[in-house]
Amino acid sequence: MVTEVAEKAITSGNGINREKIMVDIPQSDMIFFRFFADKLGWQFNSRQTLWDEYIKGSPVEADLTEEEIMEEVRAVRYGKVQGHR
């Protein structure tokens, strides 16, 4: 099963409200679902598309050094920050 997101447009008054839903669809039915979504005017995004958009909006360079990141990992794992080796 592949989880996909369909964004359904619901007309109300002068504007359009959107409702996001997650749907588990067998891979064999994906062609039909994409066709169905297009016919109804829904926006269709796969899980990979959502991840790609999230990553594209993320900063390119982190403000933390590798040592600072490891200190945080150790603090979570062991309940305290250990010194550098």
N, C-alpha and C positions, 0 to 999 in steps of 0.2 A: 504494500500500500504506500502511496505517496501522499503526503499532506500538502495541500495547495490552498491558496487564499483566493477567494473570490470577493470582489467588492461590489455589492449590489446597490444600485441607485434607486432610491425610493423618493418619488416626487411628493412634496407636501407644500401646499401654498405656492409661494413664488420661488422657493429655493429647492435645492436637492440635498437631502440628507443621505449620508452613506453609512452603511453597516458592514463591518468587516467580519468575515466568518472563516473558520478553518474547516476544511473538508478532507476526509480520507477517501481517496479514490483509487481503485485498482489501476495499475499502469495501462491495462488493456482498454480502459474506458476514457483515458485522457483525451484522445482525439475527439470523441463525442462531447466531452465536457467543455473543451475549448470552443468547439463549434457552437454549443448551446450558450455559453457565456457571451460569445460575440453576437449572436442573434438577439440576445436580450440587452445588449449594450453594457454588460458588466465589464469591469476592469479585472484582468486575470494576472496574478503574480505568483510565480513558483517560489518555493522556499529559498532556492538559490538566488533568485532575483532580489528577494528581500535582504539576504545576507550581503549581496553585492552592493546594494544601496546603502546599507549600514556601514560597510567598510569604506565605501567611497566618501562618506561624510565624516569619517574618523580622522583625527590628526595624523599627519605623516610621521612626525617625530615625537617621541614620548618625552615628557619632562622629567622622567626618572632614569637613573642609571641602572645598570644591571644589578649592581650591589644593593641598591635601595629596594629593588623589586624582590631580590632574594631575602632581604631582611623581613619584608612583609610576609613572604611565603613561610619563613621559619616561625614568625610570630604566630601565624595561624596554625601551623602544624604542631608546634611544640609549646605554644603558650608564652613564649618569650623571644626576644631578639638575641641571636647569638652574634658574637664578634666575627669580623672577617678573618679568614685564614691567611 
